[in-house]
Amino acid sequence: LCAGKLVRITAQSGLNVRSGPGTGYDVVKTLAYGGAYTIVDEQDGWGLLKAYADRRNGWVYLAYTVEVK
């Protein structure tokens, strides 16, 4: 688990949040383009959102984000 990094959503149509780190997991929410979120863990190109860290059920595909410095 990392301390956290801030990423901004770059997918024009929004980015799905999935219940696990992969496209086989259910979509639990969609984040709007341009939103900034904290990632607290990474696995195989997927990032765990801080808001879902306790239950580890909110992952986004990091290819559609850019890190905010």
C-alpha angles and dihedrals in degrees: 000000000000126000090251140269129216117238132182122218112246099176105111093211093046131262126269119233109215131199091238140016100280145053091259091072125089121268107244099177143346121235119213124245112270097022118136122223138173119245115204102177138019132209128174095334094317126111128212113226116232092231089061098040097110096057095025091223104124117078132162130193105250094209086079095053137068124212115247111224 
